[in-house]
Amino acid sequence: MHAFFLALVLFPQVQRRAQAELDAVIGRDRLPTFDDRPRLPYIEALCKELMRWHVVGPVGLPRSSSKDDVYRGFFIPKGSVILTNAWAILHDPETYPDPEEFKPERFLDEDGSVRDDPALSLVFGAGKRICPGRHLVDATIFIVTSSVLSVFNVTKAKDENGNEIPVKAAVSISSGTAV
């Protein structure tokens, strides 16, 4: 959720558009529910962009090759440690122009419907060892982000003189997760 609040502070236009969608679809008299999800394509795209923009496990869990193999001319001996670099894949500028920018629109088609992106599944790993909690995470991100956007305006902190404190989006690796 750190990435969510960081995105709202750094890209206030995203917050405004998401709140406008929430106001238009559900109004201001109640909180969003899971039943509202199909009618909130921008919120859905925002959730997808959150997972792409700041990947929680940028290199996933290590795997081991079970036999000698050759991939694109590279020899991979049995027992080699293999990592899936989800960060590099989800920040490839050819696939995601301006990858450091937070742009939920990249997950919307021209008609406003949500675009599927199979590469996003890498956030949860791959194969038979894919994260068993991925559906819970997806649902939690939706309900928390839509609820926060329904009731709060997230802004930059201010110093004792009332001036906004600058915020930088810095990514570092600590304990194996992007922060």
C-alpha positions as CSV (number, residue, x, y, z in Angstrom):
1,M,0.0,0.0,0.0
2,H,3.1,2.2,0.3
3,A,3.2,2.4,-3.5
4,F,-0.5,3.4,-3.6
5,F,0.0,6.5,-1.3
6,L,3.2,7.4,-3.1
7,A,1.4,7.3,-6.4
8,L,-1.4,9.5,-5.1
9,V,1.0,12.1,-3.8
10,L,3.2,12.1,-6.9
11,F,0.4,11.9,-9.5
12,P,-2.6,13.9,-8.1
13,Q,-4.3,13.8,-11.5
14,V,-4.7,10.0,-11.0
15,Q,-6.4,10.6,-7.6
16,R,-8.8,13.1,-9.1
17,R,-9.8,10.9,-12.0
18,A,-10.3,7.8,-9.7
19,Q,-12.4,9.9,-7.3
20,A,-14.5,11.3,-10.2
21,E,-15.2,7.7,-11.3
22,L,-16.2,6.6,-7.8
23,D,-18.5,9.7,-7.4
24,A,-20.1,9.1,-10.7
25,V,-20.7,5.3,-10.2
26,I,-21.5,4.9,-6.5
27,G,-21.9,8.5,-5.2
28,R,-20.7,9.7,-1.8
29,D,-23.3,8.1,0.4
30,R,-21.6,4.7,0.8
31,L,-18.3,2.9,0.4
32,P,-17.5,0.8,-2.7
33,T,-18.2,-3.0,-2.6
34,F,-17.0,-5.9,-4.7
35,D,-20.2,-5.7,-6.6
36,D,-19.2,-2.3,-7.9
37,R,-15.9,-3.6,-9.3
38,P,-17.1,-4.3,-12.9
39,R,-18.4,-0.7,-13.1
40,L,-15.1,0.9,-12.0
41,P,-12.7,0.3,-14.9
42,Y,-10.3,3.2,-14.0
43,I,-10.0,1.9,-10.4
44,E,-9.3,-1.6,-11.8
45,A,-6.7,-0.1,-14.1
46,L,-5.2,1.8,-11.1
47,C,-4.9,-1.5,-9.2
48,K,-3.1,-3.1,-12.1
49,E,-0.7,-0.2,-12.5
50,L,0.1,-0.4,-8.8
51,M,1.2,-4.0,-9.2
52,R,3.3,-3.1,-12.3
53,W,4.8,0.2,-11.0
54,H,6.2,-1.1,-7.7
55,V,6.5,-4.9,-7.9
56,V,6.5,-6.3,-4.4
57,G,8.8,-9.2,-5.2
58,P,10.9,-7.8,-8.1
59,V,12.9,-11.0,-8.7
60,G,10.5,-13.5,-7.3
61,L,11.6,-16.7,-5.5
62,P,14.6,-18.5,-6.7
63,R,14.2,-21.7,-8.7
64,S,16.7,-24.4,-9.6
65,S,17.1,-26.0,-13.1
66,S,16.4,-29.7,-12.9
67,K,18.6,-30.6,-15.8
68,D,21.2,-29.1,-18.2
69,D,19.5,-26.8,-20.7
70,V,20.3,-24.3,-23.4
71,Y,18.4,-21.1,-23.8
72,R,19.1,-18.7,-26.6
73,G,22.5,-20.1,-27.0
74,F,23.3,-19.9,-23.3
75,F,24.2,-23.1,-21.5
76,I,22.4,-23.5,-18.1
77,P,23.8,-26.3,-16.0
78,K,21.7,-28.5,-13.8
79,G,21.2,-26.9,-10.4
80,S,21.6,-23.3,-11.6
81,V,19.7,-20.7,-9.6
82,I,17.0,-19.1,-11.8
83,L,15.2,-15.9,-11.0
84,T,12.3,-14.3,-12.9
85,N,13.1,-10.6,-13.1
86,A,9.5,-9.3,-13.0
87,W,10.8,-5.8,-12.4
88,A,12.6,-5.7,-15.7
89,I,9.7,-7.2,-17.6
90,L,7.2,-4.8,-16.1
91,H,9.4,-1.8,-16.6
92,D,10.4,-2.5,-20.2
93,P,9.9,0.8,-22.1
94,E,9.0,-0.9,-25.3
95,T,6.0,-2.6,-23.6
96,Y,5.3,0.1,-21.0
97,P,6.3,3.6,-22.4
98,D,7.6,5.8,-19.6
99,P,7.7,2.9,-17.1
100,E,8.6,5.0,-14.1
101,E,5.4,7.1,-14.6
102,F,2.2,5.9,-12.9
103,K,-0.3,5.7,-15.7
104,P,-3.4,3.5,-15.1
105,E,-4.6,4.5,-18.6
106,R,-2.1,1.9,-20.0
107,F,-4.5,-0.8,-18.8
108,L,-7.6,0.8,-20.5
109,D,-8.7,0.2,-24.1
110,E,-9.9,3.1,-26.2
111,D,-13.5,2.3,-25.2
112,G,-12.6,2.6,-21.5
113,S,-12.7,-1.2,-20.8
114,V,-9.9,-2.8,-18.8
115,R,-7.1,-4.4,-20.8
116,D,-5.7,-7.7,-19.7
117,D,-2.0,-8.0,-19.5
118,P,-0.6,-11.5,-19.0
119,A,2.8,-10.1,-17.9
120,L,1.2,-8.8,-14.7
121,S,0.8,-12.4,-13.5
122,L,4.6,-12.4,-12.9
123,V,4.0,-10.3,-9.9
124,F,2.7,-13.5,-8.2
125,G,5.3,-15.9,-9.6
126,A,4.7,-18.5,-12.2
127,G,3.9,-22.2,-12.8
128,K,2.8,-24.6,-10.1
129,R,4.4,-22.4,-7.4
130,I,2.4,-19.3,-8.2
131,C,1.3,-17.4,-5.1
132,P,-1.8,-19.1,-3.7
133,G,-2.9,-15.8,-2.2
134,R,-3.0,-13.9,-5.5
135,H,-6.8,-13.6,-5.6
136,L,-6.9,-12.4,-2.0
137,V,-4.2,-9.8,-2.8
138,D,-6.0,-8.6,-5.9
139,A,-9.3,-8.3,-4.0
140,T,-7.6,-6.5,-1.1
141,I,-5.9,-4.0,-3.3
142,F,-9.2,-3.2,-5.0
143,I,-11.3,-2.7,-1.8
144,V,-8.6,-0.8,0.1
145,T,-7.7,1.6,-2.8
146,S,-11.3,2.3,-3.7
147,S,-12.3,2.8,-0.1
148,V,-9.5,5.2,0.6
149,L,-10.2,7.1,-2.6
150,S,-13.9,7.4,-1.6
151,V,-13.2,9.1,1.7
152,F,-9.8,10.8,1.6
153,N,-7.8,13.3,-0.4
154,V,-4.2,12.2,-0.1
155,T,-1.7,15.2,-0.4
156,K,1.9,16.0,0.4
157,A,2.8,16.7,4.0
158,K,3.5,20.3,4.9
159,D,6.3,21.8,7.0
160,E,5.8,24.2,9.9
161,N,5.5,27.1,7.4
162,G,2.8,25.4,5.5
163,N,5.0,24.6,2.5
164,E,4.7,21.2,0.8
165,I,7.5,18.8,1.6
166,P,8.9,17.4,-1.6
167,V,8.5,13.7,-2.2
168,K,10.8,11.5,-4.3
169,A,9.9,8.1,-5.7
170,A,13.0,6.1,-4.8
171,V,13.2,2.4,-5.2
172,S,15.6,0.3,-3.2
173,I,15.9,-3.4,-2.4
174,S,15.7,-4.3,1.3
175,S,15.0,-7.8,2.6
176,G,14.2,-9.0,-0.9
177,T,11.2,-6.6,-1.6
178,A,11.0,-3.3,-3.4
179,V,10.3,-0.4,-1.1
